[in-house]
Amino acid sequence: MTHYCGIDLHSNNHVVVIIDEGDKRVFEKRFSNDLPLTLEALSPYRKTLHGIAVESTFNWYWLVDGLQEQGYDLRLVNTAAVAQYDGLKYSDDHHDAFHLAHLGILP
């Protein structure tokens, strides 16, 4: 089984969504911006997680640097430059994270 992750990042919290290769959400949760909490949530998927897409907000450094230091494969996504992102039918953090899980990761 292969998994993909999208993280919708904000100033004091972020939403993590993990999907499987069949596009099914297998994990979805909002966290405060605390790296150990995020690492704990990702740990059950460590061996099957193909990549993580993180929204490139003003404060992405702590999250991207921390995840890369732990060996995760990261994609930093400039959502303003992604045409698909403009056409999202729903606009909330959970849908945004779900969409991010597809960007630059799924074949």
Biopython code that builds the backbone (N, CA, C, O; Angstrom):
import numpy as np
from Bio.PDB.StructureBuilder import StructureBuilder

atoms = [
    (1, "MET", "N", (0.861, -1.188, 0.000)),
    (1, "MET", "CA", (0.000, 0.000, 0.000)),
    (1, "MET", "C", (0.895, 1.235, 0.000)),
    (1, "MET", "O", (1.877, 1.304, 0.739)),
    (2, "THR", "N", (0.545, 2.200, -0.831)),
    (2, "THR", "CA", (1.260, 3.464, -0.909)),
    (2, "THR", "C", (0.349, 4.572, -0.400)),
    (2, "THR", "O", (-0.852, 4.577, -0.670)),
    (3, "HIS", "N", (0.936, 5.517, 0.346)),
    (3, "HIS", "CA", (0.183, 6.653, 0.884)),
    (3, "HIS", "C", (0.819, 7.965, 0.436)),
    (3, "HIS", "O", (2.009, 8.034, 0.128)),
    (4, "TYR", "N", (-0.013, 8.998, 0.413)),
    (4, "TYR", "CA", (0.395, 10.338, 0.024)),
    (4, "TYR", "C", (-0.187, 11.311, 1.045)),
    (4, "TYR", "O", (-1.270, 11.080, 1.581)),
    (5, "CYS", "N", (0.535, 12.397, 1.312)),
    (5, "CYS", "CA", (0.111, 13.325, 2.367)),
    (5, "CYS", "C", (0.073, 14.747, 1.843)),
    (5, "CYS", "O", (0.925, 15.159, 1.055)),
    (6, "GLY", "N", (-0.927, 15.490, 2.292)),
    (6, "GLY", "CA", (-1.024, 16.925, 2.039)),
    (6, "GLY", "C", (-1.195, 17.629, 3.367)),
    (6, "GLY", "O", (-1.921, 17.161, 4.244)),
    (7, "ILE", "N", (-0.512, 18.772, 3.511)),
    (7, "ILE", "CA", (-0.614, 19.549, 4.746)),
    (7, "ILE", "C", (-0.983, 20.985, 4.404)),
    (7, "ILE", "O", (-0.241, 21.685, 3.714)),
    (8, "ASP", "N", (-2.140, 21.412, 4.897)),
    (8, "ASP", "CA", (-2.605, 22.790, 4.740)),
    (8, "ASP", "C", (-2.146, 23.555, 5.976)),
    (8, "ASP", "O", (-2.650, 23.331, 7.076)),
    (9, "LEU", "N", (-1.190, 24.455, 5.791)),
    (9, "LEU", "CA", (-0.498, 25.112, 6.891)),
    (9, "LEU", "C", (-1.020, 26.526, 7.137)),
    (9, "LEU", "O", (-1.252, 27.288, 6.198)),
    (10, "HIS", "N", (-1.197, 26.860, 8.403)),
    (10, "HIS", "CA", (-1.627, 28.187, 8.832)),
    (10, "HIS", "C", (-0.665, 28.722, 9.882)),
    (10, "HIS", "O", (0.314, 28.056, 10.221)),
    (11, "SER", "N", (-0.927, 29.896, 10.392)),
    (11, "SER", "CA", (-0.001, 30.516, 11.335)),
    (11, "SER", "C", (0.122, 29.771, 12.656)),
    (11, "SER", "O", (1.201, 29.752, 13.249)),
    (12, "ASN", "N", (-0.968, 29.152, 13.133)),
    (12, "ASN", "CA", (-0.885, 28.466, 14.434)),
    (12, "ASN", "C", (-1.400, 27.031, 14.411)),
    (12, "ASN", "O", (-1.441, 26.375, 15.452)),
    (13, "ASN", "N", (-1.794, 26.532, 13.236)),
    (13, "ASN", "CA", (-2.264, 25.148, 13.122)),
    (13, "ASN", "C", (-2.087, 24.661, 11.692)),
    (13, "ASN", "O", (-1.784, 25.441, 10.789)),
    (14, "HIS", "N", (-2.278, 23.372, 11.501)),
    (14, "HIS", "CA", (-2.216, 22.787, 10.163)),
    (14, "HIS", "C", (-3.082, 21.536, 10.121)),
    (14, "HIS", "O", (-3.293, 20.867, 11.133)),
    (15, "VAL", "N", (-3.575, 21.238, 8.930)),
    (15, "VAL", "CA", (-4.399, 20.050, 8.716)),
    (15, "VAL", "C", (-3.583, 19.057, 7.899)),
    (15, "VAL", "O", (-3.040, 19.388, 6.845)),
    (16, "VAL", "N", (-3.511, 17.839, 8.408)),
    (16, "VAL", "CA", (-2.811, 16.743, 7.735)),
    (16, "VAL", "C", (-3.850, 15.782, 7.172)),
    (16, "VAL", "O", (-4.728, 15.312, 7.896)),
    (17, "VAL", "N", (-3.745, 15.493, 5.879)),
    (17, "VAL", "CA", (-4.592, 14.491, 5.240)),
    (17, "VAL", "C", (-3.667, 13.478, 4.570)),
    (17, "VAL", "O", (-2.750, 13.847, 3.837)),
    (18, "ILE", "N", (-3.920, 12.212, 4.828)),
    (18, "ILE", "CA", (-3.182, 11.133, 4.178)),
    (18, "ILE", "C", (-4.186, 10.317, 3.381)),
    (18, "ILE", "O", (-5.237, 9.921, 3.886)),
    (19, "ILE", "N", (-3.832, 10.072, 2.112)),
    (19, "ILE", "CA", (-4.685, 9.289, 1.235)),
    (19, "ILE", "C", (-3.918, 8.047, 0.774)),
    (19, "ILE", "O", (-2.688, 8.005, 0.805)),
    (20, "ASP", "N", (-4.679, 7.045, 0.348)),
    (20, "ASP", "CA", (-4.031, 5.860, -0.202)),
    (20, "ASP", "C", (-4.041, 5.939, -1.725)),
    (20, "ASP", "O", (-4.545, 6.903, -2.302)),
    (21, "GLU", "N", (-3.485, 4.924, -2.366)),
    (21, "GLU", "CA", (-3.378, 4.936, -3.824)),
    (21, "GLU", "C", (-4.734, 4.861, -4.513)),
    (21, "GLU", "O", (-4.831, 5.126, -5.711)),
    (22, "GLY", "N", (-5.777, 4.505, -3.779)),
    (22, "GLY", "CA", (-7.135, 4.492, -4.317)),
    (22, "GLY", "C", (-7.874, 5.795, -4.071)),
    (22, "GLY", "O", (-9.078, 5.884, -4.310)),
    (23, "ASP", "N", (-7.149, 6.823, -3.585)),
    (23, "ASP", "CA", (-7.692, 8.157, -3.328)),
    (23, "ASP", "C", (-8.633, 8.190, -2.124)),
    (23, "ASP", "O", (-9.466, 9.089, -2.010)),
    (24, "LYS", "N", (-8.501, 7.217, -1.232)),
    (24, "LYS", "CA", (-9.317, 7.176, -0.023)),
    (24, "LYS", "C", (-8.563, 7.866, 1.112)),
    (24, "LYS", "O", (-7.373, 7.629, 1.320)),
    (25, "ARG", "N", (-9.273, 8.718, 1.836)),
    (25, "ARG", "CA", (-8.674, 9.368, 3.002)),
    (25, "ARG", "C", (-8.527, 8.340, 4.117)),
    (25, "ARG", "O", (-9.509, 7.747, 4.564)),
    (26, "VAL", "N", (-7.297, 8.138, 4.558)),
    (26, "VAL", "CA", (-7.054, 7.171, 5.628)),
    (26, "VAL", "C", (-6.718, 7.865, 6.948)),
    (26, "VAL", "O", (-6.751, 7.243, 8.010)),
    (27, "PHE", "N", (-6.392, 9.165, 6.873)),
    (27, "PHE", "CA", (-6.097, 9.944, 8.075)),
    (27, "PHE", "C", (-6.398, 11.402, 7.773)),
    (27, "PHE", "O", (-6.123, 11.896, 6.679)),
    (28, "GLU", "N", (-6.972, 12.086, 8.769)),
    (28, "GLU", "CA", (-7.310, 13.502, 8.593)),
    (28, "GLU", "C", (-7.447, 14.125, 9.969)),
    (28, "GLU", "O", (-8.291, 13.713, 10.766)),
    (29, "LYS", "N", (-6.596, 15.141, 10.252)),
    (29, "LYS", "CA", (-6.660, 15.764, 11.567)),
    (29, "LYS", "C", (-5.996, 17.137, 11.553)),
    (29, "LYS", "O", (-5.032, 17.370, 10.823)),
    (30, "ARG", "N", (-6.531, 18.043, 12.376)),
    (30, "ARG", "CA", (-5.935, 19.364, 12.580)),
    (30, "ARG", "C", (-5.024, 19.294, 13.803)),
    (30, "ARG", "O", (-5.377, 18.704, 14.825)),
    (31, "PHE", "N", (-3.848, 19.904, 13.680)),
    (31, "PHE", "CA", (-2.868, 19.953, 14.765)),
    (31, "PHE", "C", (-2.435, 21.387, 15.021)),
    (31, "PHE", "O", (-2.466, 22.224, 14.119)),
    (32, "SER", "N", (-2.034, 21.664, 16.248)),
    (32, "SER", "CA", (-1.344, 22.926, 16.501)),
    (32, "SER", "C", (0.022, 22.805, 15.832)),
    (32, "SER", "O", (0.480, 21.694, 15.565)),
    (33, "ASN", "N", (0.668, 23.916, 15.561)),
    (33, "ASN", "CA", (1.962, 23.890, 14.886)),
    (33, "ASN", "C", (3.039, 23.413, 15.852)),
    (33, "ASN", "O", (3.753, 24.205, 16.467)),
    (34, "ASP", "N", (3.130, 22.108, 15.961)),
    (34, "ASP", "CA", (4.042, 21.448, 16.876)),
    (34, "ASP", "C", (4.601, 20.229, 16.141)),
    (34, "ASP", "O", (3.882, 19.259, 15.902)),
    (35, "LEU", "N", (5.878, 20.283, 15.785)),
    (35, "LEU", "CA", (6.488, 19.225, 14.976)),
    (35, "LEU", "C", (6.356, 17.839, 15.599)),
    (35, "LEU", "O", (6.009, 16.902, 14.879)),
    (36, "PRO", "N", (6.613, 17.652, 16.892)),
    (36, "PRO", "CA", (6.473, 16.307, 17.460)),
    (36, "PRO", "C", (5.081, 15.703, 17.287)),
    (36, "PRO", "O", (4.962, 14.495, 17.082)),
    (37, "LEU", "N", (4.031, 16.514, 17.365)),
    (37, "LEU", "CA", (2.674, 16.002, 17.141)),
    (37, "LEU", "C", (2.507, 15.500, 15.709)),
    (37, "LEU", "O", (1.903, 14.455, 15.472)),
    (38, "THR", "N", (3.046, 16.253, 14.770)),
    (38, "THR", "CA", (2.937, 15.877, 13.365)),
    (38, "THR", "C", (3.740, 14.609, 13.087)),
    (38, "THR", "O", (3.269, 13.714, 12.385)),
    (39, "LEU", "N", (4.936, 14.533, 13.630)),
    (39, "LEU", "CA", (5.763, 13.343, 13.436)),
    (39, "LEU", "C", (5.088, 12.101, 14.017)),
    (39, "LEU", "O", (5.148, 11.021, 13.430)),
    (40, "GLU", "N", (4.457, 12.261, 15.153)),
    (40, "GLU", "CA", (3.744, 11.139, 15.774)),
    (40, "GLU", "C", (2.594, 10.664, 14.882)),
    (40, "GLU", "O", (2.368, 9.464, 14.733)),
    (41, "ALA", "N", (1.874, 11.620, 14.294)),
    (41, "ALA", "CA", (0.750, 11.270, 13.417)),
    (41, "ALA", "C", (1.225, 10.573, 12.150)),
    (41, "ALA", "O", (0.556, 9.664, 11.659)),
    (42, "LEU", "N", (2.365, 10.985, 11.618)),
    (42, "LEU", "CA", (2.884, 10.401, 10.384)),
    (42, "LEU", "C", (3.565, 9.054, 10.604)),
    (42, "LEU", "O", (3.698, 8.268, 9.666)),
    (43, "SER", "N", (3.991, 8.784, 11.816)),
    (43, "SER", "CA", (4.812, 7.601, 12.080)),
    (43, "SER", "C", (4.178, 6.265, 11.644)),
    (43, "SER", "O", (4.908, 5.407, 11.149)),
    (44, "PRO", "N", (2.872, 6.046, 11.800)),
    (44, "PRO", "CA", (2.319, 4.755, 11.340)),
    (44, "PRO", "C", (2.409, 4.566, 9.819)),
    (44, "PRO", "O", (2.307, 3.442, 9.327)),
    (45, "TYR", "N", (2.598, 5.660, 9.082)),
    (45, "TYR", "CA", (2.640, 5.619, 7.618)),
    (45, "TYR", "C", (4.071, 5.775, 7.089)),
    (45, "TYR", "O", (4.277, 5.868, 5.879)),
    (46, "ARG", "N", (5.031, 5.801, 7.969)),
    (46, "ARG", "CA", (6.431, 6.087, 7.629)),
    (46, "ARG", "C", (6.942, 5.247, 6.450)),
    (46, "ARG", "O", (7.543, 5.786, 5.520)),
    (47, "LYS", "N", (6.708, 3.948, 6.486)),
    (47, "LYS", "CA", (7.247, 3.056, 5.451)),
    (47, "LYS", "C", (6.470, 3.113, 4.139)),
    (47, "LYS", "O", (7.009, 2.767, 3.088)),
    (48, "THR", "N", (5.226, 3.540, 4.185)),
    (48, "THR", "CA", (4.396, 3.540, 2.976)),
    (48, "THR", "C", (4.147, 4.936, 2.423)),
    (48, "THR", "O", (3.536, 5.078, 1.364)),
    (49, "LEU", "N", (4.608, 5.963, 3.115)),
    (49, "LEU", "CA", (4.361, 7.347, 2.691)),
    (49, "LEU", "C", (5.315, 7.721, 1.559)),
    (49, "LEU", "O", (6.527, 7.822, 1.753)),
    (50, "HIS", "N", (4.748, 7.921, 0.389)),
    (50, "HIS", "CA", (5.525, 8.211, -0.812)),
    (50, "HIS", "C", (6.020, 9.659, -0.833)),
    (50, "HIS", "O", (7.104, 9.925, -1.350)),
    (51, "GLY", "N", (5.260, 10.585, -0.290)),
    (51, "GLY", "CA", (5.653, 11.987, -0.286)),
    (51, "GLY", "C", (4.655, 12.845, 0.443)),
    (51, "GLY", "O", (3.522, 12.440, 0.701)),
    (52, "ILE", "N", (5.106, 14.056, 0.773)),
    (52, "ILE", "CA", (4.278, 15.023, 1.490)),
    (52, "ILE", "C", (4.316, 16.344, 0.726)),
    (52, "ILE", "O", (5.389, 16.840, 0.383)),
    (53, "ALA", "N", (3.142, 16.907, 0.463)),
    (53, "ALA", "CA", (3.033, 18.227, -0.155)),
    (53, "ALA", "C", (2.594, 19.212, 0.914)),
    (53, "ALA", "O", (1.579, 19.008, 1.579)),
    (54, "VAL", "N", (3.364, 20.284, 1.077)),
    (54, "VAL", "CA", (3.088, 21.301, 2.093)),
    (54, "VAL", "C", (2.814, 22.623, 1.399)),
    (54, "VAL", "O", (3.551, 23.029, 0.500)),
    (55, "GLU", "N", (1.756, 23.285, 1.818)),
    (55, "GLU", "CA", (1.418, 24.602, 1.303)),
    (55, "GLU", "C", (2.510, 25.597, 1.678)),
    (55, "GLU", "O", (2.924, 25.665, 2.836)),
    (56, "SER", "N", (2.973, 26.367, 0.700)),
    (56, "SER", "CA", (4.085, 27.293, 0.936)),
    (56, "SER", "C", (3.592, 28.624, 1.485)),
    (56, "SER", "O", (3.625, 29.640, 0.791)),
    (57, "THR", "N", (3.141, 28.614, 2.718)),
    (57, "THR", "CA", (2.745, 29.848, 3.388)),
    (57, "THR", "C", (3.988, 30.513, 3.972)),
    (57, "THR", "O", (5.090, 29.970, 3.892)),
    (58, "PHE", "N", (3.803, 31.677, 4.553)),
    (58, "PHE", "CA", (4.931, 32.457, 5.074)),
    (58, "PHE", "C", (5.734, 31.722, 6.143)),
    (58, "PHE", "O", (6.888, 32.076, 6.385)),
    (59, "ASN", "N", (5.164, 30.723, 6.780)),
    (59, "ASN", "CA", (5.816, 30.065, 7.908)),
    (59, "ASN", "C", (6.129, 28.593, 7.661)),
    (59, "ASN", "O", (6.111, 27.799, 8.601)),
    (60, "TRP", "N", (6.410, 28.219, 6.437)),
    (60, "TRP", "CA", (6.609, 26.808, 6.102)),
    (60, "TRP", "C", (7.931, 26.236, 6.582)),
    (60, "TRP", "O", (8.066, 25.015, 6.672)),
    (61, "TYR", "N", (8.908, 27.072, 6.891)),
    (61, "TYR", "CA", (10.275, 26.610, 7.150)),
    (61, "TYR", "C", (10.372, 25.569, 8.267)),
    (61, "TYR", "O", (11.010, 24.531, 8.091)),
    (62, "TRP", "N", (9.748, 25.839, 9.404)),
    (62, "TRP", "CA", (9.873, 24.936, 10.552)),
    (62, "TRP", "C", (9.355, 23.541, 10.218)),
    (62, "TRP", "O", (9.944, 22.538, 10.620)),
    (63, "LEU", "N", (8.243, 23.485, 9.476)),
    (63, "LEU", "CA", (7.624, 22.197, 9.162)),
    (63, "LEU", "C", (8.425, 21.437, 8.105)),
    (63, "LEU", "O", (8.735, 20.260, 8.286)),
    (64, "VAL", "N", (8.755, 22.101, 7.017)),
    (64, "VAL", "CA", (9.500, 21.459, 5.941)),
    (64, "VAL", "C", (10.884, 21.019, 6.426)),
    (64, "VAL", "O", (11.302, 19.887, 6.181)),
    (65, "ASP", "N", (11.585, 21.914, 7.109)),
    (65, "ASP", "CA", (12.912, 21.561, 7.623)),
    (65, "ASP", "C", (12.838, 20.385, 8.592)),
    (65, "ASP", "O", (13.654, 19.466, 8.519)),
    (66, "GLY", "N", (11.868, 20.413, 9.493)),
    (66, "GLY", "CA", (11.724, 19.347, 10.480)),
    (66, "GLY", "C", (11.390, 18.011, 9.861)),
    (66, "GLY", "O", (11.933, 16.985, 10.274)),
    (67, "LEU", "N", (10.498, 18.001, 8.868)),
    (67, "LEU", "CA", (10.135, 16.752, 8.202)),
    (67, "LEU", "C", (11.287, 16.221, 7.350)),
    (67, "LEU", "O", (11.523, 15.013, 7.308)),
    (68, "GLN", "N", (12.003, 17.118, 6.673)),
    (68, "GLN", "CA", (13.149, 16.685, 5.869)),
    (68, "GLN", "C", (14.251, 16.113, 6.755)),
    (68, "GLN", "O", (14.896, 15.133, 6.383)),
    (69, "GLU", "N", (14.471, 16.708, 7.911)),
    (69, "GLU", "CA", (15.476, 16.187, 8.843)),
    (69, "GLU", "C", (15.135, 14.761, 9.289)),
    (69, "GLU", "O", (16.025, 13.988, 9.645)),
    (70, "GLN", "N", (13.857, 14.423, 9.267)),
    (70, "GLN", "CA", (13.420, 13.075, 9.645)),
    (70, "GLN", "C", (13.371, 12.125, 8.443)),
    (70, "GLN", "O", (12.973, 10.967, 8.574)),
    (71, "GLY", "N", (13.782, 12.627, 7.269)),
    (71, "GLY", "CA", (13.880, 11.778, 6.087)),
    (71, "GLY", "C", (12.656, 11.712, 5.201)),
    (71, "GLY", "O", (12.613, 10.895, 4.281)),
    (72, "TYR", "N", (11.657, 12.549, 5.449)),
    (72, "TYR", "CA", (10.455, 12.542, 4.609)),
    (72, "TYR", "C", (10.729, 13.256, 3.287)),
    (72, "TYR", "O", (11.496, 14.217, 3.233)),
    (73, "ASP", "N", (10.090, 12.771, 2.223)),
    (73, "ASP", "CA", (10.178, 13.363, 0.893)),
    (73, "ASP", "C", (9.132, 14.475, 0.802)),
    (73, "ASP", "O", (7.934, 14.212, 0.905)),
    (74, "LEU", "N", (9.583, 15.716, 0.609)),
    (74, "LEU", "CA", (8.695, 16.879, 0.645)),
    (74, "LEU", "C", (8.563, 17.554, -0.703)),
    (74, "LEU", "O", (9.501, 17.578, -1.500)),
    (75, "ARG", "N", (7.380, 18.104, -0.945)),
    (75, "ARG", "CA", (7.119, 18.997, -2.073)),
    (75, "ARG", "C", (6.536, 20.267, -1.475)),
    (75, "ARG", "O", (5.531, 20.215, -0.767)),
    (76, "LEU", "N", (7.151, 21.396, -1.749)),
    (76, "LEU", "CA", (6.621, 22.679, -1.315)),
    (76, "LEU", "C", (5.756, 23.206, -2.457)),
    (76, "LEU", "O", (6.228, 23.339, -3.586)),
    (77, "VAL", "N", (4.496, 23.503, -2.166)),
    (77, "VAL", "CA", (3.526, 23.857, -3.201)),
    (77, "VAL", "C", (3.122, 25.316, -3.076)),
    (77, "VAL", "O", (2.612, 25.749, -2.043)),
    (78, "ASN", "N", (3.359, 26.071, -4.148)),
    (78, "ASN", "CA", (2.883, 27.444, -4.230)),
    (78, "ASN", "C", (1.471, 27.385, -4.805)),
    (78, "ASN", "O", (1.290, 27.310, -6.020)),
    (79, "THR", "N", (0.485, 27.419, -3.933)),
    (79, "THR", "CA", (-0.899, 27.211, -4.381)),
    (79, "THR", "C", (-1.395, 28.327, -5.290)),
    (79, "THR", "O", (-2.321, 28.117, -6.074)),
    (80, "ALA", "N", (-0.799, 29.502, -5.198)),
    (80, "ALA", "CA", (-1.205, 30.599, -6.088)),
    (80, "ALA", "C", (-0.797, 30.301, -7.527)),
    (80, "ALA", "O", (-1.391, 30.842, -8.459)),
    (81, "ALA", "N", (0.195, 29.459, -7.720)),
    (81, "ALA", "CA", (0.693, 29.148, -9.060)),
    (81, "ALA", "C", (0.106, 27.856, -9.624)),
    (81, "ALA", "O", (0.444, 27.461, -10.740)),
    (82, "VAL", "N", (-0.757, 27.202, -8.874)),
    (82, "VAL", "CA", (-1.336, 25.936, -9.321)),
    (82, "VAL", "C", (-2.740, 26.208, -9.842)),
    (82, "VAL", "O", (-3.647, 26.527, -9.073)),
    (83, "ALA", "N", (-2.910, 26.080, -11.158)),
    (83, "ALA", "CA", (-4.203, 26.398, -11.781)),
    (83, "ALA", "C", (-5.329, 25.552, -11.210)),
    (83, "ALA", "O", (-6.435, 26.056, -11.010)),
    (84, "GLN", "N", (-5.069, 24.261, -10.941)),
    (84, "GLN", "CA", (-6.103, 23.379, -10.388)),
    (84, "GLN", "C", (-6.657, 23.929, -9.077)),
    (84, "GLN", "O", (-7.848, 23.796, -8.797)),
    (85, "TYR", "N", (-5.803, 24.536, -8.288)),
    (85, "TYR", "CA", (-6.181, 24.990, -6.960)),
    (85, "TYR", "C", (-7.287, 26.034, -7.026)),
    (85, "TYR", "O", (-8.130, 26.109, -6.133)),
    (86, "ASP", "N", (-7.282, 26.841, -8.089)),
    (86, "ASP", "CA", (-8.309, 27.870, -8.243)),
    (86, "ASP", "C", (-9.697, 27.277, -8.442)),
    (86, "ASP", "O", (-10.696, 27.913, -8.103)),
    (87, "GLY", "N", (-9.770, 26.070, -8.985)),
    (87, "GLY", "CA", (-11.056, 25.486, -9.317)),
    (87, "GLY", "C", (-11.624, 24.546, -8.274)),
    (87, "GLY", "O", (-12.550, 23.791, -8.572)),
    (88, "LEU", "N", (-11.104, 24.570, -7.073)),
    (88, "LEU", "CA", (-11.633, 23.670, -6.052)),
    (88, "LEU", "C", (-13.101, 23.960, -5.784)),
    (88, "LEU", "O", (-13.498, 25.112, -5.607)),
    (89, "LYS", "N", (-13.889, 22.915, -5.758)),
    (89, "LYS", "CA", (-15.320, 23.075, -5.522)),
    (89, "LYS", "C", (-15.596, 23.487, -4.077)),
    (89, "LYS", "O", (-16.479, 24.303, -3.812)),
    (90, "TYR", "N", (-14.832, 22.915, -3.147)),
    (90, "TYR", "CA", (-14.987, 23.227, -1.735)),
    (90, "TYR", "C", (-13.740, 23.946, -1.265)),
    (90, "TYR", "O", (-12.642, 23.683, -1.755)),
    (91, "SER", "N", (-13.902, 24.840, -0.330)),
    (91, "SER", "CA", (-12.750, 25.580, 0.164)),
    (91, "SER", "C", (-12.761, 25.577, 1.684)),
    (91, "SER", "O", (-13.332, 26.462, 2.322)),
    (92, "ASP", "N", (-12.123, 24.572, 2.246)),
    (92, "ASP", "CA", (-11.855, 24.567, 3.671)),
    (92, "ASP", "C", (-10.532, 23.843, 3.863)),
    (92, "ASP", "O", (-10.004, 23.261, 2.916)),
    (93, "ASP", "N", (-10.004, 23.871, 5.045)),
    (93, "ASP", "CA", (-8.667, 23.336, 5.294)),
    (93, "ASP", "C", (-8.549, 21.847, 4.978)),
    (93, "ASP", "O", (-7.520, 21.404, 4.467)),
    (94, "HIS", "N", (-9.580, 21.081, 5.273)),
    (94, "HIS", "CA", (-9.528, 19.640, 5.032)),
    (94, "HIS", "C", (-9.549, 19.329, 3.540)),
    (94, "HIS", "O", (-8.826, 18.440, 3.091)),
    (95, "HIS", "N", (-10.361, 20.041, 2.764)),
    (95, "HIS", "CA", (-10.384, 19.853, 1.313)),
    (95, "HIS", "C", (-9.067, 20.341, 0.703)),
    (95, "HIS", "O", (-8.541, 19.718, -0.221)),
    (96, "ASP", "N", (-8.534, 21.455, 1.219)),
    (96, "ASP", "CA", (-7.265, 21.957, 0.715)),
    (96, "ASP", "C", (-6.147, 20.952, 0.943)),
    (96, "ASP", "O", (-5.344, 20.713, 0.041)),
    (97, "ALA", "N", (-6.077, 20.361, 2.127)),
    (97, "ALA", "CA", (-5.048, 19.366, 2.426)),
    (97, "ALA", "C", (-5.214, 18.126, 1.549)),
    (97, "ALA", "O", (-4.229, 17.548, 1.090)),
    (98, "PHE", "N", (-6.466, 17.720, 1.319)),
    (98, "PHE", "CA", (-6.741, 16.579, 0.441)),
    (98, "PHE", "C", (-6.224, 16.866, -0.964)),
    (98, "PHE", "O", (-5.591, 16.013, -1.586)),
    (99, "HIS", "N", (-6.497, 18.075, -1.459)),
    (99, "HIS", "CA", (-6.029, 18.460, -2.786)),
    (99, "HIS", "C", (-4.497, 18.505, -2.829)),
    (99, "HIS", "O", (-3.891, 18.068, -3.808)),
    (100, "LEU", "N", (-3.882, 19.024, -1.789)),
    (100, "LEU", "CA", (-2.416, 19.102, -1.746)),
    (100, "LEU", "C", (-1.781, 17.711, -1.799)),
    (100, "LEU", "O", (-0.682, 17.556, -2.332)),
    (101, "ALA", "N", (-2.444, 16.724, -1.265)),
    (101, "ALA", "CA", (-1.897, 15.369, -1.290)),
    (101, "ALA", "C", (-1.718, 14.858, -2.729)),
    (101, "ALA", "O", (-0.940, 13.933, -2.963)),
    (102, "HIS", "N", (-2.419, 15.443, -3.669)),
    (102, "HIS", "CA", (-2.321, 15.021, -5.067)),
    (102, "HIS", "C", (-1.242, 15.773, -5.843)),
    (102, "HIS", "O", (-0.783, 15.286, -6.876)),
    (103, "LEU", "N", (-0.833, 16.930, -5.375)),
    (103, "LEU", "CA", (0.050, 17.790, -6.164)),
    (103, "LEU", "C", (1.499, 17.318, -6.152)),
    (103, "LEU", "O", (2.132, 17.240, -5.099)),
    (104, "GLY", "N", (1.998, 17.015, -7.305)),
    (104, "GLY", "CA", (3.386, 16.634, -7.439)),
    (104, "GLY", "C", (3.746, 15.301, -6.839)),
    (104, "GLY", "O", (4.927, 14.970, -6.732)),
    (105, "ILE", "N", (2.750, 14.523, -6.442)),
    (105, "ILE", "CA", (3.051, 13.266, -5.783)),
    (105, "ILE", "C", (2.431, 12.111, -6.547)),
    (105, "ILE", "O", (3.137, 11.170, -6.910)),
    (106, "LEU", "N", (1.146, 12.156, -6.799)),
    (106, "LEU", "CA", (0.508, 11.055, -7.504)),
    (106, "LEU", "C", (0.977, 11.001, -8.946)),
    (106, "LEU", "O", (1.170, 12.043, -9.573)),
    (107, "PRO", "N", (1.164, 9.793, -9.485)),
    (107, "PRO", "CA", (1.580, 9.700, -10.896)),
    (107, "PRO", "C", (0.495, 10.210, -11.836)),
    (107, "PRO", "O", (0.679, 10.203, -13.053)),
]
sb = StructureBuilder()
sb.init_structure("model")
sb.init_model(0)
sb.init_chain("A")
sb.init_seg("    ")
for serial, (resi, resn, name, xyz) in enumerate(atoms, 1):
    if name == "N":
        sb.init_residue(resn, " ", resi, " ")
    sb.init_atom(name, np.array(xyz, "f"), 0.0, 1.0, " ", f" {name:<3s}", serial, name[0])
structure = sb.get_structure()
